[in-house]
């Protein structure tokens, strides 16, 4: 009867509803052993989801004191290793699917030396072949139909490449899931509460197995990174295939990088958990870790946080700061030629910072949190890695600021017996911490470009408009502005593409080719083209509105009108970007149920931004009159007046309490908040009507997320909550603020 992932998932869910961890684990292991026959995932029914759910639910029962968790945890990891077979280690990439058209069996059989895995994968390949049958023209002219406008040989190669990509990603999902399971077990002492020697032996083995995945992942990264994407000519089919190959390669490489980071984190936290919760000596735990000395110091710091040893954290803090100051946090993405191993290292440092920022405020280290946020910003500026580098400071800042405000709110709730915040001193403290961290955020914002069109000098903009008006008529057609075409040109390089265009037989049809190096220099033409193409790619949703709703879109020489609207919207986005800390603080206040304080916060924000909102709407009216066109998506964005997102947060925060009130049969107070906000949004215009309004999408996401929580607890929040809050007194918070101000 168990012939599909759905069959397994439904029974596992039913067993877990009865807290039957033995039978559900047995069924999960049977599912894993039948992976090649039934598959591990189809639609929403996923082995990976339910094995995580199993451990999460066991953790909840252990925290509630309902069950002795260690025997189940030990069996889970033993059985996973015993039944995973070829899934236990990361796969290798079959290079032949990239360069030729191998026979299906040979392509699959070459993946691994293990005979049993080969047989299973051959079966899977034949099944897949019958599921995706393609019509073959009886004329045998190499074209599937008169309407199919692509090279069949290239399509066959892409089909094999897509299948190989799916195989690799599916196998990596298991590696990623194992890393997540190990991480959660490592930081939860209730899951490691068993016989001392047995726990130490098991954890030591987990560290070894997790570390053994690192080298195969590095090899897989090298395999994929070595693949070359070339473009032979400029016809639409070649550009399309070039873009697809490039996207497949980069997407798969990004997936492997993500899994490599997760696997490295698993090693890191297993070693930290071994130090904090087992009898393994720190030196022995670290000897199993194939990481640098600085990374081992980080592991010791995490172990101290898990033990809630504040003195040890502060003792090790200077070494961590010194280590981070000397190592880059920026990276050049793969799509721009970055080294994937450098990306893994940089993202691991960023992940380390984010984990520290999530845990340090919980144990009362508010000053150190502020210091670490500023350290991340300064380190990025001190270690540039070249053009095209990506900063993730915005995410680092959000993690740190959110954790800081949550810790402040938690402390303030302890200042009254009712748990409500009625203290004006809290508002003052929150504003002071926000102002302190706003310095880092604004300093970062000044170095960040939100759009290629942002802050263009007026003389450059005038020349760009001239370029579009003179050369855009025959160049910027709707076919040319296809997103895949634009991505392919940008990835290949605009200069190379322009040279090929001018050397092609169609060059005489383009005014730009006729006047290149006569009316306009080659370098200037490349510069203007890069700006235009990047602007359209960055704002392709707005281009679609422009293309569907305006008559100007039929004339390539009028493309500058779209860019002019995008410039104005970017000006709005810049102001909204600066308000990020204010918006995050409001979101936390409403989600913690402090509506009175949140209302004061909303009013203050509205008063501070209303003049800027009016000025931007005035510019929009002038722009609409000048170009004789309207851009509903831009109008809607500016119509938010910087405060609509606060209303969306208020609505989303009321969803979970509304559902809980309904379940308990109480008066639906929270639901009234949802209705008020929905009624307000329904009266507002929203975009061009091609897509659902943003507020409605947000409401849907919140409902799905909340309802999933009752069935499937959030894994990441469980990991973050492994370190509980330690509320601070008012005096302690003031001392922390003073220290933070002194070190700023």
Secondary structure as GFF3:
##gff-version 3
##sequence-region A 1 744
A	DSSP	alpha_helix	5	17	.	.	.	ID=ss1
A	DSSP	alpha_helix	21	33	.	.	.	ID=ss2
A	DSSP	alpha_helix	35	38	.	.	.	ID=ss3
A	DSSP	beta_strand	41	42	.	.	.	ID=ss4
A	DSSP	beta_strand	45	46	.	.	.	ID=ss5
A	DSSP	alpha_helix	47	63	.	.	.	ID=ss6
A	DSSP	alpha_helix	70	84	.	.	.	ID=ss7
A	DSSP	three_ten_helix	85	88	.	.	.	ID=ss8
A	DSSP	alpha_helix	96	99	.	.	.	ID=ss9
A	DSSP	alpha_helix	104	109	.	.	.	ID=ss10
A	DSSP	alpha_helix	115	131	.	.	.	ID=ss11
A	DSSP	alpha_helix	152	186	.	.	.	ID=ss12
A	DSSP	three_ten_helix	189	192	.	.	.	ID=ss13
A	DSSP	alpha_helix	196	225	.	.	.	ID=ss14
A	DSSP	alpha_helix	236	277	.	.	.	ID=ss15
A	DSSP	alpha_helix	282	287	.	.	.	ID=ss16
A	DSSP	alpha_helix	293	306	.	.	.	ID=ss17
A	DSSP	alpha_helix	310	325	.	.	.	ID=ss18
A	DSSP	beta_strand	331	332	.	.	.	ID=ss19
A	DSSP	three_ten_helix	334	336	.	.	.	ID=ss20
A	DSSP	alpha_helix	340	360	.	.	.	ID=ss21
A	DSSP	three_ten_helix	361	363	.	.	.	ID=ss22
A	DSSP	alpha_helix	366	382	.	.	.	ID=ss23
A	DSSP	beta_strand	389	390	.	.	.	ID=ss24
A	DSSP	alpha_helix	393	413	.	.	.	ID=ss25
A	DSSP	alpha_helix	424	446	.	.	.	ID=ss26
A	DSSP	alpha_helix	458	475	.	.	.	ID=ss27
A	DSSP	alpha_helix	483	492	.	.	.	ID=ss28
A	DSSP	alpha_helix	494	503	.	.	.	ID=ss29
A	DSSP	three_ten_helix	505	509	.	.	.	ID=ss30
A	DSSP	alpha_helix	511	515	.	.	.	ID=ss31
A	DSSP	alpha_helix	522	538	.	.	.	ID=ss32
A	DSSP	alpha_helix	540	549	.	.	.	ID=ss33
A	DSSP	three_ten_helix	552	554	.	.	.	ID=ss34
A	DSSP	three_ten_helix	556	558	.	.	.	ID=ss35
A	DSSP	alpha_helix	559	578	.	.	.	ID=ss36
A	DSSP	alpha_helix	580	591	.	.	.	ID=ss37
A	DSSP	alpha_helix	595	627	.	.	.	ID=ss38
A	DSSP	alpha_helix	632	639	.	.	.	ID=ss39
A	DSSP	alpha_helix	644	664	.	.	.	ID=ss40
A	DSSP	alpha_helix	669	682	.	.	.	ID=ss41
A	DSSP	alpha_helix	694	711	.	.	.	ID=ss42
A	DSSP	alpha_helix	715	720	.	.	.	ID=ss43
A	DSSP	alpha_helix	730	743	.	.	.	ID=ss44
###
